[in-house]
Amino acid sequence: MKIVTIDDGLTLDTANPDQLTQAYRRGQAAIERGEDTDNVLKRHLLRGEFAAAAGYLHGLAADARKRLPVHPDDCPCRICVHAREALMRSIYRTWREGVAA
């Protein structure tokens, strides 16, 4: 097994780093090319190319993260409100532990 660091800092452990990296890049560009992602993934799995399947899925996820809209700091959506509350709880917990020490 080898540890592979891909373009955006993602670190994965794989036996076939070249296959994983190529599939990752292909997954990143799949939506732009209009590729049938389900069939590509099934093909990798049927051939037993598990490193390629993992790389392809990580590439699809990286492309999806790039396409997410940027929310303003005061966004009222449920996800943003939850994230802000979790951040405040974390800050308060860190402060409380620092004061106790």
Backbone as JSON Lines, residues from 0, in Angstrom:
{"i":0,"aa":"M","n":[0.83,-1.18,0.0],"ca":[0.0,0.0,0.0],"c":[0.88,1.25,0.0]}
{"i":1,"aa":"K","n":[0.45,2.22,-0.77],"ca":[1.17,3.49,-0.85],"c":[0.22,4.61,-0.51]}
{"i":2,"aa":"I","n":[0.75,5.63,0.1],"ca":[-0.06,6.81,0.42],"c":[0.09,7.79,-0.74]}
{"i":3,"aa":"V","n":[-1.05,8.25,-1.24],"ca":[-1.08,9.16,-2.38],"c":[-1.72,10.46,-1.94]}
{"i":4,"aa":"T","n":[-1.07,11.57,-2.26],"ca":[-1.66,12.89,-2.02],"c":[-2.08,13.45,-3.37]}
{"i":5,"aa":"I","n":[-3.37,13.72,-3.48],"ca":[-3.94,14.2,-4.74],"c":[-3.95,15.72,-4.72]}
{"i":6,"aa":"D","n":[-4.22,16.31,-5.86],"ca":[-4.12,17.75,-6.11],"c":[-4.58,18.63,-4.97]}
{"i":7,"aa":"D","n":[-5.78,18.41,-4.44],"ca":[-6.33,19.34,-3.46],"c":[-6.03,18.93,-2.02]}
{"i":8,"aa":"G","n":[-4.98,18.15,-1.79],"ca":[-4.54,17.81,-0.45],"c":[-5.17,16.55,0.11]}
{"i":9,"aa":"L","n":[-6.0,15.86,-0.64],"ca":[-6.62,14.62,-0.2],"c":[-5.55,13.54,-0.15]}
{"i":10,"aa":"T","n":[-5.47,12.81,0.97],"ca":[-4.48,11.75,1.13],"c":[-5.2,10.42,1.22]}
{"i":11,"aa":"L","n":[-4.83,9.49,0.34],"ca":[-5.45,8.17,0.3],"c":[-4.39,7.08,0.31]}
{"i":12,"aa":"D","n":[-4.75,5.93,0.83],"ca":[-3.87,4.77,0.88],"c":[-4.33,3.77,-0.18]}
{"i":13,"aa":"T","n":[-3.47,3.42,-1.12],"ca":[-3.88,2.54,-2.22],"c":[-2.74,1.67,-2.69]}
{"i":14,"aa":"A","n":[-3.11,0.55,-3.31],"ca":[-2.1,-0.34,-3.89],"c":[-1.76,0.07,-5.32]}
{"i":15,"aa":"N","n":[-2.62,0.87,-5.94],"ca":[-2.42,1.27,-7.33],"c":[-2.57,2.8,-7.45]}
{"i":16,"aa":"P","n":[-1.53,3.56,-7.12],"ca":[-1.64,5.02,-7.09],"c":[-1.9,5.65,-8.46]}
{"i":17,"aa":"D","n":[-1.34,5.1,-9.53],"ca":[-1.56,5.68,-10.86],"c":[-3.01,5.56,-11.28]}
{"i":18,"aa":"Q","n":[-3.59,4.4,-11.05],"ca":[-4.99,4.17,-11.41],"c":[-5.9,5.09,-10.61]}
{"i":19,"aa":"L","n":[-5.63,5.23,-9.33],"ca":[-6.46,6.09,-8.47],"c":[-6.37,7.54,-8.91]}
{"i":20,"aa":"T","n":[-5.18,8.03,-9.18],"ca":[-4.99,9.43,-9.57],"c":[-5.65,9.73,-10.9]}
{"i":21,"aa":"Q","n":[-5.5,8.84,-11.88],"ca":[-6.13,9.07,-13.18],"c":[-7.65,9.06,-13.07]}
{"i":22,"aa":"A","n":[-8.19,8.14,-12.29],"ca":[-9.64,8.08,-12.11],"c":[-10.16,9.29,-11.35]}
{"i":23,"aa":"Y","n":[-9.36,9.8,-10.41],"ca":[-9.75,11.01,-9.66],"c":[-9.9,12.19,-10.62]}
{"i":24,"aa":"R","n":[-8.94,12.37,-11.48],"ca":[-9.0,13.48,-12.44],"c":[-10.15,13.29,-13.43]}
{"i":25,"aa":"R","n":[-10.4,12.04,-13.8],"ca":[-11.52,11.78,-14.71],"c":[-12.85,12.08,-14.0]}
{"i":26,"aa":"G","n":[-12.95,11.76,-12.72],"ca":[-14.16,12.05,-11.95],"c":[-14.39,13.54,-11.79]}
{"i":27,"aa":"Q","n":[-13.32,14.3,-11.66],"ca":[-13.45,15.76,-11.53],"c":[-14.04,16.38,-12.79]}
{"i":28,"aa":"A","n":[-13.76,15.82,-13.95],"ca":[-14.22,16.4,-15.21],"c":[-15.44,15.67,-15.79]}
{"i":29,"aa":"A","n":[-16.0,14.71,-15.06],"ca":[-17.09,13.89,-15.6],"c":[-18.34,14.69,-15.91]}
{"i":30,"aa":"I","n":[-18.72,15.6,-15.05],"ca":[-19.95,16.38,-15.25],"c":[-19.8,17.31,-16.44]}
{"i":31,"aa":"E","n":[-18.65,17.94,-16.57],"ca":[-18.41,18.84,-17.7],"c":[-18.48,18.1,-19.03]}
{"i":32,"aa":"R","n":[-18.02,16.84,-19.04],"ca":[-18.05,16.05,-20.27],"c":[-19.4,15.4,-20.51]}
{"i":33,"aa":"G","n":[-20.31,15.46,-19.54],"ca":[-21.61,14.83,-19.67],"c":[-21.54,13.31,-19.6]}
{"i":34,"aa":"E","n":[-20.6,12.82,-18.81],"ca":[-20.35,11.39,-18.71],"c":[-21.44,10.7,-17.88]}
{"i":35,"aa":"D","n":[-21.79,9.48,-18.22],"ca":[-22.73,8.67,-17.44],"c":[-21.96,8.08,-16.27]}
{"i":36,"aa":"T","n":[-21.99,8.75,-15.14],"ca":[-21.14,8.39,-14.01],"c":[-21.49,7.02,-13.43]}
{"i":37,"aa":"D","n":[-22.76,6.64,-13.44],"ca":[-23.15,5.34,-12.91],"c":[-22.51,4.21,-13.7]}
{"i":38,"aa":"N","n":[-22.55,4.31,-15.01],"ca":[-21.96,3.25,-15.84],"c":[-20.45,3.17,-15.7]}
{"i":39,"aa":"V","n":[-19.8,4.32,-15.6],"ca":[-18.34,4.32,-15.43],"c":[-17.97,3.66,-14.11]}
{"i":40,"aa":"L","n":[-18.69,4.0,-13.04],"ca":[-18.41,3.41,-11.74],"c":[-18.68,1.9,-11.76]}
{"i":41,"aa":"K","n":[-19.79,1.48,-12.36],"ca":[-20.09,0.05,-12.45],"c":[-19.02,-0.7,-13.24]}
{"i":42,"aa":"R","n":[-18.54,-0.09,-14.3],"ca":[-17.49,-0.71,-15.12],"c":[-16.22,-0.93,-14.3]}
{"i":43,"aa":"H","n":[-15.83,0.07,-13.51],"ca":[-14.65,-0.08,-12.65],"c":[-14.85,-1.22,-11.65]}
{"i":44,"aa":"L","n":[-16.03,-1.28,-11.06],"ca":[-16.28,-2.31,-10.05],"c":[-16.33,-3.71,-10.67]}
{"i":45,"aa":"L","n":[-16.96,-3.84,-11.83],"ca":[-17.04,-5.14,-12.49],"c":[-15.67,-5.66,-12.91]}
{"i":46,"aa":"R","n":[-14.78,-4.76,-13.29],"ca":[-13.42,-5.14,-13.67],"c":[-12.53,-5.41,-12.46]}
{"i":47,"aa":"G","n":[-13.0,-5.07,-11.28],"ca":[-12.2,-5.24,-10.07],"c":[-11.2,-4.12,-9.87]}
{"i":48,"aa":"E","n":[-11.42,-2.99,-10.51],"ca":[-10.53,-1.82,-10.38],"c":[-11.03,-0.96,-9.22]}
{"i":49,"aa":"F","n":[-10.8,-1.44,-8.02],"ca":[-11.34,-0.76,-6.85],"c":[-10.64,0.57,-6.57]}
{"i":50,"aa":"A","n":[-9.36,0.66,-6.87],"ca":[-8.64,1.92,-6.72],"c":[-9.21,2.97,-7.67]}
{"i":51,"aa":"A","n":[-9.53,2.55,-8.89],"ca":[-10.11,3.47,-9.87],"c":[-11.51,3.9,-9.44]}
{"i":52,"aa":"A","n":[-12.28,2.97,-8.89],"ca":[-13.63,3.31,-8.42],"c":[-13.56,4.33,-7.28]}
{"i":53,"aa":"A","n":[-12.64,4.11,-6.35],"ca":[-12.49,5.05,-5.23],"c":[-12.01,6.41,-5.73]}
{"i":54,"aa":"G","n":[-11.04,6.42,-6.62],"ca":[-10.55,7.68,-7.16],"c":[-11.63,8.43,-7.91]}
{"i":55,"aa":"Y","n":[-12.43,7.7,-8.69],"ca":[-13.51,8.32,-9.46],"c":[-14.55,8.96,-8.52]}
{"i":56,"aa":"L","n":[-14.92,8.25,-7.47],"ca":[-15.88,8.8,-6.51],"c":[-15.33,10.04,-5.8]}
{"i":57,"aa":"H","n":[-14.07,9.98,-5.41],"ca":[-13.45,11.16,-4.77],"c":[-13.38,12.33,-5.74]}
{"i":58,"aa":"G","n":[-13.12,12.06,-7.01],"ca":[-13.1,13.12,-8.01],"c":[-14.47,13.74,-8.22]}
{"i":59,"aa":"L","n":[-15.51,12.91,-8.24],"ca":[-16.88,13.43,-8.35],"c":[-17.22,14.31,-7.15]}
{"i":60,"aa":"A","n":[-16.82,13.86,-5.96],"ca":[-17.1,14.64,-4.75],"c":[-16.34,15.97,-4.76]}
{"i":61,"aa":"A","n":[-15.11,15.96,-5.23],"ca":[-14.32,17.21,-5.29],"c":[-14.97,18.19,-6.25]}
{"i":62,"aa":"D","n":[-15.46,17.7,-7.38],"ca":[-16.14,18.57,-8.34],"c":[-17.43,19.12,-7.76]}
{"i":63,"aa":"A","n":[-18.16,18.29,-7.02],"ca":[-19.41,18.74,-6.4],"c":[-19.14,19.83,-5.35]}
{"i":64,"aa":"R","n":[-18.05,19.67,-4.6],"ca":[-17.72,20.7,-3.59],"c":[-17.4,22.03,-4.26]}
{"i":65,"aa":"K","n":[-16.75,22.0,-5.43],"ca":[-16.44,23.24,-6.15],"c":[-17.72,23.94,-6.62]}
{"i":66,"aa":"R","n":[-18.74,23.17,-6.93],"ca":[-19.97,23.72,-7.48],"c":[-20.95,24.22,-6.43]}
{"i":67,"aa":"L","n":[-20.67,23.95,-5.16],"ca":[-21.58,24.41,-4.11],"c":[-21.62,25.93,-4.07]}
{"i":68,"aa":"P","n":[-22.78,26.5,-3.85],"ca":[-22.86,27.96,-3.77],"c":[-22.21,28.46,-2.47]}
{"i":69,"aa":"V","n":[-21.69,29.65,-2.53],"ca":[-21.09,30.26,-1.35],"c":[-22.19,31.0,-0.6]}
{"i":70,"aa":"H","n":[-22.35,30.66,0.67],"ca":[-23.38,31.29,1.49],"c":[-22.79,32.5,2.21]}
{"i":71,"aa":"P","n":[-23.56,33.56,2.37],"ca":[-23.07,34.71,3.15],"c":[-22.96,34.34,4.63]}
{"i":72,"aa":"D","n":[-22.23,35.15,5.38],"ca":[-22.01,34.86,6.8],"c":[-23.3,34.81,7.61]}
{"i":73,"aa":"D","n":[-24.31,35.56,7.22],"ca":[-25.57,35.6,7.97],"c":[-26.69,34.82,7.28]}
{"i":74,"aa":"C","n":[-26.33,33.82,6.52],"ca":[-27.3,33.02,5.77],"c":[-28.27,32.34,6.74]}
{"i":75,"aa":"P","n":[-29.58,32.43,6.49],"ca":[-30.55,31.85,7.41],"c":[-30.9,30.39,7.12]}
{"i":76,"aa":"C","n":[-30.24,29.75,6.15],"ca":[-30.6,28.36,5.85],"c":[-30.21,27.46,7.02]}
{"i":77,"aa":"R","n":[-30.9,26.34,7.13],"ca":[-30.75,25.44,8.27],"c":[-29.32,24.92,8.41]}
{"i":78,"aa":"I","n":[-28.68,24.61,7.3],"ca":[-27.32,24.08,7.35],"c":[-26.35,25.13,7.9]}
{"i":79,"aa":"C","n":[-26.48,26.37,7.43],"ca":[-25.57,27.43,7.9],"c":[-25.81,27.76,9.37]}
{"i":80,"aa":"V","n":[-27.07,27.79,9.78],"ca":[-27.39,28.07,11.18],"c":[-26.79,26.97,12.06]}
{"i":81,"aa":"H","n":[-26.95,25.72,11.66],"ca":[-26.4,24.61,12.43],"c":[-24.87,24.7,12.5]}
{"i":82,"aa":"A","n":[-24.23,25.04,11.38],"ca":[-22.77,25.15,11.36],"c":[-22.3,26.27,12.29]}
{"i":83,"aa":"R","n":[-23.0,27.41,12.28],"ca":[-22.61,28.52,13.18],"c":[-22.8,28.13,14.64]}
{"i":84,"aa":"E","n":[-23.89,27.44,14.96],"ca":[-24.11,27.0,16.34],"c":[-23.05,26.0,16.79]}
{"i":85,"aa":"A","n":[-22.69,25.07,15.91],"ca":[-21.65,24.09,16.24],"c":[-20.31,24.79,16.46]}
{"i":86,"aa":"L","n":[-20.01,25.78,15.64],"ca":[-18.77,26.54,15.8],"c":[-18.76,27.28,17.13]}
{"i":87,"aa":"M","n":[-19.86,27.91,17.5],"ca":[-19.93,28.64,18.77],"c":[-19.78,27.68,19.95]}
{"i":88,"aa":"R","n":[-20.41,26.5,19.89],"ca":[-20.26,25.52,20.97],"c":[-18.8,25.07,21.09]}
{"i":89,"aa":"S","n":[-18.15,24.88,19.96],"ca":[-16.75,24.47,19.96],"c":[-15.86,25.56,20.57]}
{"i":90,"aa":"I","n":[-16.11,26.8,20.18],"ca":[-15.33,27.92,20.72],"c":[-15.53,28.04,22.23]}
{"i":91,"aa":"Y","n":[-16.8,27.91,22.66],"ca":[-17.1,28.02,24.09],"c":[-16.45,26.88,24.87]}
{"i":92,"aa":"R","n":[-16.48,25.65,24.32],"ca":[-15.89,24.5,24.98],"c":[-14.37,24.69,25.1]}
{"i":93,"aa":"T","n":[-13.74,25.18,24.06],"ca":[-12.29,25.42,24.1],"c":[-11.95,26.49,25.12]}
{"i":94,"aa":"W","n":[-12.75,27.56,25.17],"ca":[-12.53,28.63,26.14],"c":[-12.71,28.12,27.55]}
{"i":95,"aa":"R","n":[-13.77,27.32,27.79],"ca":[-14.05,26.79,29.11],"c":[-12.92,25.86,29.57]}
{"i":96,"aa":"E","n":[-12.39,25.04,28.68],"ca":[-11.29,24.16,29.04],"c":[-10.02,24.97,29.33]}
{"i":97,"aa":"G","n":[-9.83,26.05,28.6],"ca":[-8.67,26.91,28.83],"c":[-8.74,27.64,30.16]}
{"i":98,"aa":"V","n":[-9.94,28.07,30.55],"ca":[-10.12,28.77,31.81],"c":[-9.92,27.81,32.98]}
{"i":99,"aa":"A","n":[-10.4,26.58,32.83],"ca":[-10.28,25.59,33.9],"c":[-8.82,25.21,34.13]}
{"i":100,"aa":"A","n":[-7.99,25.27,33.11],"ca":[-6.58,24.88,33.27],"c":[-5.85,26.0,33.92]}
